[in-house]
Amino acid sequence: MSAPTESPHADAGGLIDPSTTAGWGQATSRAPALGVPLSDAVLEFLRREREDVGELRGRTAVRARMLDDGHPLSSYFISSSHNTYLSANQLTGDASASQYSFVLSRGCRCVEIDLWDDPSSAVGEPKVTHGYTLTERVTFRSVCEAIEGEVKEGDLPVVVSLECHAGLEGQGKAVEIMKEVFGEKLVTAPLEGLDGPPTINQLRGRVLIKVEYCPAGASLLASQTSALALKDPVDAEDDGNESDSSSDSSDDEAARELRKKRKDAKVRIGPALSGLGVYASSIKPGKRKWWEDRFDDPPHAVVNISESALGKLLSTSLVGIVETTAEQLIRVYPHGLRVGSRNLDPLPFWRCGSQIVALNWQRFDKGLQLSEALFAGTGGYVLKPTALRKNGREPPVKWSKVRVEMRVFGASNLPRPSSLDADDTLKPFLRAKLYSTTADVRHRTSTSAGSDPVWDSPTFAWEFDADDELAFLRVKVVHDVRWGGDEVFALWSARVAGLENGWTLIRLLDLKGRETDATVLLLISTAPTAHPIPSPTTACIMSEPAAASFAPPPSSKRQPTTLILLGMAGSGKTTLLQRLNAYLHQQRTPPYVLNLDPAVHTLPYSANIDIRDTVSYREVMKQYHLGPNGGILTALNLFTTKFDQVLGLVEKRMGEVDHVLVDTPGQIEIFTWSASGAIITDALASAGPTVVAYVVDTPRTTAPATFMSNMLYACSILYKTRLPLLLVFNKTDAHPHHFATEWMRDFEAFQAALAARPATQPYTAGEAGGEGEPSYMNSLMNSMSLVLEEFYKNIRAVGVSAMTGEGMEDFFTALEESRKEYETEYKPELEKLKHEREARETASKQDSLNRLMTDLAVDQAKAKARGGEAGPDPAEDEVEDEDEEDEGEELDAGDMTRLRSQSGAEPFLNLRMARPGEGLGETGEPEVGEDGVRWPRPG
């Protein structure tokens, strides 16, 4: 069905007001349908599908992921605002300091300030305004106070993009105000003890200033005064006379008139203000090829470039730009002619790695809708795809294509478009479009009627390259207008990488980004469509040459240490892995991370290989009619069938990393005692040094019985895996672990703890005082502690806090000692077992071949006997003639091919085919031939 033409302004959106909830990921990440009614048709359909309506109401369509905050600023996309102080268009809009509170409270982490001198100020303080326009102005102090009020302790860092048009005096006042208002939150000097850039975790609760760089000793223009400006506001950020076809054409003439006001005099930035750009020194590159000749001075340069200038470079210099953005910040700002506050398309700039793509938060159009999708469920920082980061790692098991399918049933409570008269009928249809590097493809439903339409569409399908991690799905509900352009009145956007499979209710937004009471019932499925591809690619970039530029150099480093983390549910295992990951990033030795838990909802770290990207746990449960544990076990089994390819990806990176961290399911027995867990453990141990860490919940181990239970389980893991075992007592910030190490080293101390517990006290609480008679349980634990004494002597134990990071140095010291134990004790044992297994396989193949040859001799003897009794047969005569011709010759190629296919062995090339009756001695007993094979009596 051909779709009617859509209005050319369908993506223009509406101006944002204080009731707007979208644009920064908060609306998409919430439960969509709590408290809103569903149509009778939708409820009836869900009952037929046996879906739990209550559970579906609270299920989000987009999977939220916890932020891995152990990387520098250059590794993240940052939610950014352009001309933050404005609330409408760029020429006549109102300005308010409250706009900063508005955007920061909704997840924006980079705001912009245009600083100008204010001659009307009695104290000489500067103002914030869009110069040479009719927009309002606000005081610089009020803006700083609004920003400071939204930056709390532990918040992700806020970057203030300061565009300075003020003279030296105004700059000095601005520095004084920022130091006074921001106080210790303001970063005024490099953090102590760091050689390179800090991680965003180290910058939490801080304010960073991005300001133009002033080289040391640079002279100031003698003619500088407070009235001089660098450029007029319309052209202030542009790198030339670029034009943009998507700009607001109706405002072009006014904008060009303002361009005539451009001043010839230039303002230099003074060293006092420039010195605040500690980790963000802004550079306007001009004609310099910054993607080839990178900036060494300043050390933390930020390339400030317009959308038009960068857009022209993408077709010719993509590889260099991607390499630059992997370790250097890039800020892309809208063209000066976007005076109507319309936004640029951020996708091309995100795909080349640009961290700060400044958007006009005054209008909820396509640009801000995609921002809503990217930053869904985040605090304004999203870790860039692996290949867009410095030392980028392999994506998860890479499939050549990903297939997205969507079935649309219907909607509930659609709002009426404002242009629709009261007596007009709403005629809605739904349009869905996938944005990817492969192609932007859209589908649509048929047209229905009313506010509760039932479309029950056929399944829409898209395919795109699996290494495109920045694919987006955008849904629009449109009123079908017979004559003229159709009218979009509700919409929803999401990043494909975060979509949950299964039936889901999406909450629609209006064109101002406000939540409506309307929902759409969708069935979403994302799955790979081809086998994994081992060759490296660049995630979400378009060319194979670009991938080659990311190929790591060969390394002679030692093999990395593989750490398999095991632990009971609730022991803090996954949080500990995040802490280890963050610690290693701080040490500039980022690890390679695998997640093998298919049922985890969110991860606090970014996994290089994630089982959830290969196997859908929910779909496994549904298709195989399994419960939660059965679903986890089956998903792990399915993933194990491809683990040789996973291991290939890991081995390719072994020369680049020092540690491989493996997270396992919280249902510990599923991994420890399953065949798939054993296969994965053995495969990793065969590939390189491997250590198993058993994580213990320290506060819950203070009772002797629970302590003994954990020790028995640790002992069983040790003998099951036959690998070095490291006991990790977690949560030491809540309870010290010294009691546990004392019980392990001192048998009498454990006996005293048992004696101090009354015999009648249940072993579910903490320590208890008092003396008591020894019970059966006490006697049993005494005996077990004696048995485990040898076990304690050969085990390492450390105490850590995954929450505070306490004990990380001790942990890695113990890990290194365990690695040495693997090399000296476990590796020789593994090699011995490997040789024994190979010997058994060889013997088994020899035995199979012997049986095969025996069967052949018996069959031929029987055929010979039958031929003598039944008389001559022409066909048999031909066979006998052929046998006589081939007598004494070796097997031909076809025979050997068939033998190899059955025996799998090569060392039997000199065997001769036995003729019927050959190999029997005069006594009729089996005879040993020259080939060493004993031929049995036929029959």
N, C-alpha and C positions, 0 to 999 in steps of 0.2 A: 504494500500500500504506500503510495507516495504521500509524503507529509506536506501539509500546507506550509507556505512560507512563514517563517517566524519574524516577528518584529525586529528591525535592526537594533533596537535598544533593549532587547530581551535580557542581555547580560549587564545592562547598565546599573541595575539595582536601585536602591533608594538611599536617601541620606539617613545616617545613623542618628538615633536619639538615645537618651538615657535608659530607655527600656530595651535596647538592643542587647541580646545575650550571645550573639555569634560573632565569628570572625577570628577567633583566637583559640578555638578548640573546646570551649567549655560546654557548648550546647550539644555537640555531637557525642561527647564522651559520657553524658549522663544517661540514666535509664530513661528510655524514650516515652513510655506509655503509662507511667504511674499517675493515677488520678484523672485520666482522660477516658471518655466513653468510647467503646468500639461499636461499630454497626452490627445489626443482627446477622447480616450476611457473613461478616468476618467471624463472629462468634460461632456460628453454625459450621462454617468451614473448618475452624480450628478443632471443634469437637469431632468432626469426621476424621481429621488427621491425627486425632488423639494427642494433641498438643496441650500442655498445661498452660492455661491462659494466664494465671497468676505469675508463673515463672517467666513466661514470654514478655509480660509487661515490664519486668525488671531486668530483662536481658538487653545489654547494649549491643548494637550492631558492629561496633568498632572495638577491637581488643586494645585495652589500655596497657601500656608497658612502662614499667618504672625506669627512671632515667639513670643511665650509667654516667656519673658525673666525674669520672676520673680522667678526662681528656681536656686539652687546652681549648680556648675559644674557637680556634680555627677548625675544630672537628665538629661543629654544630651549626645547624640552621637556627637563627635567632629571630624570634617574632619581633617585627620592627615597625615603627610608625614614622611617617613623613609629615613635617609641619604639624606636630602633635597639638599645638595650642589652638589650632583652628577647629571649628565645629561645622563648617559648611564648605563653600567653595574657596578658591585660593585668591580671589580678588576682593570680595565684599563680605566674606564670612565673619562671624563673630569669633572672638578669641577669649579663652578663659584658662586660668590655671587649673581649674577642676578637670579639664580634659586629660591632664597628666594622671590625676587620681583615677579617672575613668578607665584609661587604657592599661595602666599598671595593675589595677585590681583585677583585670581580666586577662592577665598573662603576658602582656607586652613586656619585653625586656630591653628594647632599645628605643629611646624617644629622641626627638629632635628639638633643639632650641636655636632660634635665629636671634642672635644678640646684637642689639643696636644701642648707640648712645641715646640718652633721653635728656634733651636740653631743659625740659620742663621739671625735672627732678630737683628738688631743693638740696638733696644730699649727693647728687651726682651719680646715682645708681642707674645702671642701664635698664633697658626695656626689652621685651620680647614681642616681635611683630613681624609681619611680612612687609618689608619696606616698599615704598612707592606704590602701595595699593590702598584700598579703602577698608582693609580689615582692621579690627580693633587691636589694641595693644594691652599687654599686661606687664606687671613689674617682674624683673628677673628674680627678685627675692621670693615673691609669691610662688613662682614656678618651682624654685628649689625647695621651698617648704612643702609643696604638694608632692614632689618626688620623694623627699625624705620621709614623709608620713607613710609612704607605701612600701618602703624597704625595711623589712623586719629582719631580726637575727635569724640566720639560717636560710633566708630567701636566696634564690638564684640571683647572680649579679645583674645589675642594671647598667647598661651602657648609655651614656648621654652624648649624643652626637651634637657637638656645639659648633654652629656655623657663625663665625665671628665677623661682624661688620662694624665693630666699635673701635675707637681709638685706644691708645695706650692707657689713658686715664680710666676709661670705661672698662678695659680689660683688667686693670688692677682692682677696681671695685668688684668685678665679677669674681675674681680669685678670692678676695676677702669674704664675700658672701658665701661662696661654696664651702670654704673651710669652716666658716662659722656655723652654717646650717647643717651640713652633712657630718661635720665632726670626724670621728674616727672611721665612719663608713667610707669616707672619700679616700681613694687610693692616690697617695701623693709620692710614693717611692716604691721601687721594686720590693717584693716580699723577701724577707730574709731567708737565707739558706737555699735559694733556688738559682740554678744556673740558666734554665730555660724558662719558657712561659709557664705560668701556673695553670692548674686545672680549675674548672669552674667550681669544684668542691672547695678548693682553697680560697676562692673569691666569694663564697656565699656571704650575703649580708653586706656586700660592698658596692660602691658606686664608682664606675670607671668613666673617665672623660675621654671622648674621642675629639681631638682638636687638631687643627692644622699644625704641622711640624715646623719649628723654627730651628735651622741648623745653628750649632754653637758658633758665636761670634758674628752672626749675620747682622748686617747694618740695617737700621730702620730708615725709611724715607724721611728726609728732612721736612718735606711738605705735609707730613701727616698731621691731620687734625681730627677732632671727634666727628666732624661732619663728613669726612671722606668715606667712601664705601669701596669695597672690592669689586663688586658687580651689582647690577640691579637685580632685584629679587626674582624676576622672571627668568633671567639668564644666569643667576648666581651660581648654579651648580652644573651648568652645561659646559661641555668641552668643545664647543664649536657651534656653528649654525646648523645643527641637525634639525630635521623636521620629523614629525611622527604622524602617520596617516590615521592612527586611532585616537588622536587628540580631539578635544572638543572644538570642532570646526567653527561653531557659532561664536566662540570666544577668541579665535585667532587674531582678529583685527585689534581687539582691545589689548591683547598680550603684546602684539608687535608695536603698538603705540607706547606701551610701557618700556619696551626695549630701547626706544629712542632716548630714554632718560639715563642711559648708562654713563657712568663717570669714567674719565680717563685715568684718574689717580687711583693708586692701589694702596691697600692697607696691609702692612706686614703684621704678623702675630708676634707679640713680645715674648721674651723667654719665660716670664712668670706664668703666663697662661699656657704656653706651649709645653712647659714642664709638667703640667698635669696630665698630658697624654702618655702616661707611663706605659700602658700596654695597648694603646690605640692612638698612634701618631698618624694623623690623616695626611695623605699625599694625593695631590691631583696630578696624574701622570703626564698630562699634556700629550706631546708627540712621542714620548719615550715608549719603547717596546717593553713594557714592564713584565709581560709574560715570558720574555726571553732574558732580559737583563733585570733581575730582581733587585729590590731595595735592600741593601745591607745596612744603610743608615737612613732612618732610625731602625733599631733592632726589631721593633714591633709595629711595622708600618701597616696602615690600612689604606688600600687603594680605593679612592672615592671616585666613582665613575658613573656617568649617566646611562640610562637604558639604551639610548640610541647608539652611543659610542661602543658599548660592550656588545650590543646586538650585531653591529657590523663586523666585529672581530670573531664571532663564534663560528662563522663559516670557513674561516681561513686559519685560525690559531687556537682551535679547541683544545688540542693536546697540551700546549703550553699553558693555557688558562687553567685547565684542570690540575696540572702539576703545581701551579702557583697557589691556587686556592686550597690545596691540600695542607699547606702550612702557613699561609698568609691570609689575613682577613681582607675581604672585598665587600664594599658597600655599594649597592646599586640603587640609584634614586630616580624618581620619575622625571620625564622630560618637562621642561619649563612651560610648555604649552598646555599641560593638563590642568588648566585653571579651573575646570569644573569638578575637580577632585576625583576624576576617574582614574582607575588603577592600570598599571602595566600588567602584562601577563608574566607572573613570576616563574613559570615552569622552565623556560629555557635557562634562566639564571640559576635556579636551584640545581638543574641538571649539570651545570658546569661547575658546581661547588660553591657558588657565592653564598656567603654566610648571612649577610645582612641585605635583604631585599626590602627597601623601605616602601611601605604601602600607605595610601591615603585612607586612614581609618574613618574618614568622614562619610564614606560611601560603601555600602555592602554590595559590591558588584562582583564580577567573576574573580578578580584578583583576591579579594578578601574572602570569598567563598572557598577558594582553594587553600588559603591560609587557615581557614577553619578546619579543613580536612587534614592538613599537614600537622597542625599543632593540637589535634584532638587528644585530650587526656594528658597534656603535658603542662609544664610550668613555663612555657615559652622557649624551651631549648629542645631540639630534636637532634639526636646523633646522626650525622650524615652517613649515607651508604658507605660500606667498607672501602670501596675503591676510590672514593673521593676524599679519604683521609690520609694523612701521612702514615707510612708503614701500614697501608690498608691490607686487610686480611681477605682470604677467600670468602665469598658469600657462602651460605649453606649449600648443601648438595645441589649443584647447579643443573637445572633442567633446561632444555632448549626453549621450551615454551610453557607458558602458564595459561590455562583456560579458565575464564570467569563465566559462570552461568547465572542468570537471574530470571526468576519467574515472578510475575507481578499478579497478585490475586485481586486486590482492591484497596480502597481507601475509606477512611472514616472521618467525618466532620470537616470536610474541606471548606475553607473560608471562601466567601464570594469576592471576586475581584471588585475593586472600588468602582470600576467603569461600568459594571453590570447593573442595568436598571432592575427595579424591584420585580417587574413582571417578566423579566428575561430568564430563560432557563440556563443554568450552568451546564456546559458541555465539556467536561474535562477529558483529557487524555494525558498519558504519562510518556515522557521522553527520557531515555537513559543514554548517557554518552561516556565512553571510556577514553581517557587521555593517556597516551603512551608514546614512547619513541617510535613504535612500529607504525601506528596510525591512530587517528582520532575517529572512532566509529560510533555511530549512534543508532538506536532502535526506538520504536514507539509502539504504544498500544493502540487499540481501536478507540474510538470516541464513545464515551458513555454519557449518562445524564444524572444530574443531581449531586448532592454533597457527599453521598455514600456510594460512589460508583463501584461496580464489579467489572473488572477488565478480564480477569482470568486468562492472561496472555499466554501465548506459547513461550517457550524458554528462549530468552535472549542469550547470545553467546558472543564472547570476544576471545581472541588469543593475542598475546603479546610476548615479547622476549622476556625470558625469566630473569635476566640480569637487569631489567628495568625496575628498580625499587621505588621509583617515583611515578608510578601509574596511579591515576585517580579516577574514581567513578562519580559521576554527577547526575543527579535525578532532578527533573523539573516537571511540575504539573502545570499544564497549559490549558487555557480556555480556547476551544475551537471556534474561531471566527470565520464565518463563511466568506465574507468579503473583507479584504485587508489582512494585516498581519495578526497572527495569533498572539494571545496575551499570557505571559508567564506570571503566575501569582503565588507559587509556593515551590520550594526547592530543598535539596539536601545533597551534601558532598561528603566523600570519604576517601581515604587513601586505601588502595587495594591491599597493601601489605598488612593492614590491620583488620580486615574484614573477618567476622566470625561466620562460619558455615552454618547453614540451617535456616529455619524460618525465623524471621525477625520483624519487629515493628520499628519503622523509622519515624522519627518526629520531624515534621516539616517546619521550615522557617519561612517567614514572609520576606518580601524584597528589602525590608529594612533590617533583616537579621533577627527578628523577634520570633520567639517560639509561638507556634499556633497550637490549637488543640487537635490538629489534623495528624493522622498517622497513615502510613501505607504498609501493607503486609507483603513482604518479599520473601522469596526463598533464594538464598545466595549460596553459591558453591565456587570455591577456588581450588584448583588442583593442577599439578604438572601434567603435561601431555606427552612427554617423551623421556627417554632415559637420560641420566645425568651426563653432562659433558665435562670431561676432566680439564679441558683447556681453560686457562685463565681469561677472564674478560673484565671489563670495567663496568661496574654496576651502574646502570642508568645512563651510560654514555653511548654514543652512537657508532664509533668506528673501531675496527680491529687494530689499526696502528696505535690508537690511543691505549689499547690494552697492552701492547708491547712495551710502551713506555713505563708501565707499572711493574714489569717483570722484575723480581728481586734479583740482585746479583748473587752469584754462587758464593757459598759461605763454607768456611772450614771449621765453624764452631762445633762444639761438642753437641751431642744429641740433647734435646730438652728433657726435663723431668715431667712425666705425666702423673698428675695427681687425681685419683678417683675419690670423690667425696661421697661417703655413705653416712646415713644418720636416720634416726627415727623421725617420724613426722613431728614437727614442733621443736626440733633440736636446734634450729637456726642454721641448717646446712646451706641453704641457698643464700641467706644473708651473709654467711661467712664467705661464700664464694665471691660475692660482690665485694666484700672487704678485701679479700686477697687480690681481686682484679684491680681495685682502685689503688691498693698499695703498690702493686707491680707497675701500674701506669705512672705513679709518682716517682718510682725508681727508674723511669725511662726504659723499662723492659716489659712492654705490654705482652700479655699471654695470649695463647690461642684457646678459645673457650668453646666447649661443647655442652649443650643441654640435651639430656636424654629423658627428661620428664615430659611425657606428652600431655599430661593433665594439668600442668601448672597454668594459672590464668594470666599472671603477669610475672615478668622477670625484672629484677633490679639491675641487671647488667645486659650488655649487648653480646649475644652469642654469635660466634663465627659460623657454627653449625647448630641448628636448632631442629630437633625431631619434629616439632610442630609444623615446620615448613614442608615436611615430606609426608607425614601421616596425620590425618585428622582424627583425633581421639573421639570426638563426638560422633563422627561418621562411622567409625569402627564399632562403637557401641550399638549404633542404630542398625547397621547392616548385619551384624553378627548376633544381635539380640543378647548383648552382654551387660553385666553390671559394671560399676566403676573399676574394680580391680581386674576383672577379666578384660575390660577395654584397654587398660594400661599394659597388661601383659601381652595382649595380641598386637597392640601398636608397637611395642618394643620388639616383638618377634618379626613383624613386617619390616621394621627399620633395620634389623640385624641382617636381613637378606641382602641389603645393599651396603653393609658396613665395610666391605672391601673397598668400595668407592670412597666412602667416608675416610677410611684409613689412608687411601691414596692422597686425598686432599691434605690430611694432617702431615703426612710424610713429606709432601712438597714444601711445607713451611717449617720443617724441623731445623733447617739451617738458619732460620731467622728469629726464632723465639727461644727463650730459656725455659718456659713452662707451658704445659698443656693442662688446662683445668677441665675436669669432667664432672658435671652435676648429674645426679641420678634421682630416680623417683623417691618421694617421701615414704612410700610403702616399701620399706627397705628389703623385705623378703622377696619382693617381685624381682629385684635386680640380683640380690645376693644368691638366691637359691634357684633361679630359673636358668634354663639352657641358654637363652639369649644373653643374660648377664654374664654367664661363664664365657661365652664365645667372645663377647666384647672385651672382657677383662684379659683373656688370653691373647687376643689380637693386639691389644695395646701393649701388653707385657712383652710380646714377641718383637714389637717394633722398636722398643727402646726402654730406658729406665722408667719403671712404674712403681708408684707408692700408693697404698690405700690409706685414706684417713677416715677414721671412724669418729664422728662428731657426737659428743655426749652432752646432754642438757644438765649442766652442773647443779642448778638449784633443785632439780628433781632427782638427784642422785645422792642426796645427803643421808638417806636411810641406808643401812647396811644391805638390806634385801635388794633395793633397786640398784645399788652400786654393784652387788654381786651379779645381778641379772645382766647389767651392761658389760661386765667383765667376761661373762660366759659368752655373750654374743660376740664380743670382740675376738675372743679365742676361736670361736667357730669361723669367723671371717678370715682369721689368719690361716687356719688349716684348710679352708675352702679355696682361698685364692693363691696360697703359697707365695705371697708377695710381702715385702716389708710393710708393717702396719704401724701407723702413727695414731695414738689416742689423742683426741683434741677435746679438752674440757672447755666448752663454750659458755658464754654468758657470765664470765668472771666479774663483770661489772655489777651483777646482781648478787653473786655469792662467790667468794674465793674458792679456788680448786685445791688448796693445799691439803685439806683433809683427805682428798682422794689419793694424791700422790703419797701421803704418809701411810695410808692403809695399804698401798701397793708395796711399799718398801719395808714396812714394819708390821709383821704378823701380829705382834702383841697389841699394837695400837688398834687394829681391827677387832681383836678379841675384846679389848676394853670397851670399844663402842658397842659391841654386841651385849656385853654384860651390863652396860649402862641403860639398856632398853628393857622395860618390863616385858615379861614373857607374854602377857596378854595384849600388849599394844600392837595394833595392826601396822604392817610395814607399808604405809601409804603416806606417812607424814614425815616431818623433819626429825632432827635429833631430839631425844628425850632423856631427862635425867632420872636418877633413881636406880636402885639395884633390883634385880629380879632373878627368878630361878631360870636356869637354862631350859629352853624349850626344844622341841624337835627341830623347829626351823633354825634356831641358833646352832644346834649341833650340826645340822646339815651344812649351814654356811661356814662353820668352822672347818669342816672337812673339805669343802670345796676350796676355801682359801688356801689350805695346805696344798691341795692338788695344783692350784693356779700359781703357786709360788715360783715355779720354774718359768711359767708364762710371763710373770711380771718382770723377771730378770732380763728378758729379751725383748722388751717392748719399750717404746719411747712415748712419753706423755708430756703435753704442753697445755698451758691454760691461755685462752684468748678471749677477747670480747669482740664479737662481730659488730657490735654497736659502736664502740669507741675506738677500735683499732688497737687496743692494748694487747701486747704479746705477739705482734706480727714478726718482730725480729727473732724471737725465740722459735716461732713456728718455722720460719724458713731455715734457721740453723738446724733444727731437728729434721727438716725435709732433706737438707743436703746430706746429713749423716745417714738417713734412710736410703738415699740414692747410692751412697758408697756401699751400703750393705747389699743393695741389689747387685751392684757390679761384682762384689767379691764373693757373695754367697748364693744369691738367687739366680743370677745369670748363668753361672756354670750348671746349676741344677736344671734350669730351663733348657740349656743346650743339651744336657744329657737326656732329658725327657724327649726333646725334639729328635735326637738321633735314635732313641729307642722306638719312637713312633714311626720314623721312616723305615727302620729295620722291620717292624711289624708289617707295615704296608708292603714292603718289598717281598717279605715271606708270603703274605696273603696273595699278592699278585702271582708269585711263582706257583703257589698251590692251585690257584685258579687255572693257570695255564696247564699245569700237569693234569688236572681233571679234564680240561678241554681236550688235550691230546689223547687221554685215555678213552674218552667218549668217541672221538673220531675213529680210533683203532677198533673199538667194539662194533661201531656201526658198519665199518667197512668189512669186518670179518663176517657179520651177519649177512650183509649183502652178497658176499662171495658164496656163503653156504646156500642161500636161497637161489642164487643163479645156477648152481650145480644141479639142484633138484628139479627145477622147473624147465630145464631145457634152454636152448639158445634163444636169445632175444636180440634182434638187430640193434636196438637202442643200446642194450647192455654191451653188445660187442663193440660198439663205437666207444663206450666209456672205457672198456678194458683196453682197447687199442690206445686210447689217450693215456691211460695209466701206464701202459708199457713204454710208450714214448717218453713219459715224464719220469720213469723210474730212476731213482738216484739223484734227480735234480733238486735244487733248493726251491723253496717257496717263491712264487712269483709276487709281484708288487701287490696285486689284488688280495692274495691270501694274507700277506703281512698286514695290509690295511685292516682286514677284518679281524685279524688276531689282536692288533693293537687296540682296536675299538672295544674288544672284550677284556683284554688283560691289562691295558693301560701301560704296558712295559715295552722296553726297547731291546733288552740284552739277549734276545733269543733269535738272532738272525741266522744261526747255523743249523737250526733244527731241520730235519728232513721229514717229509710226509711219509707216514708208514703205509705200506701196501697191505691189503687184506692178508692176515695170517702172519705178517712179518713180526718178529720179536718173540715168537714162541720157540722154546728149545725142544730138543728131541723128547724130553719127558713131558712136554705140554705145560711146564711151569713158566711163569714170566721170566723173560731174559733181559738182562741189562745191556742195552745197546751202547754204541760208541758215544752217543749223545748223553748218556747217563740217565735215561728215562727207563723206568721199569714198565714193560708193556704187559698188562694182565691177559689172562685167558679169555677169548671171546665167549659170549653167551653167559 
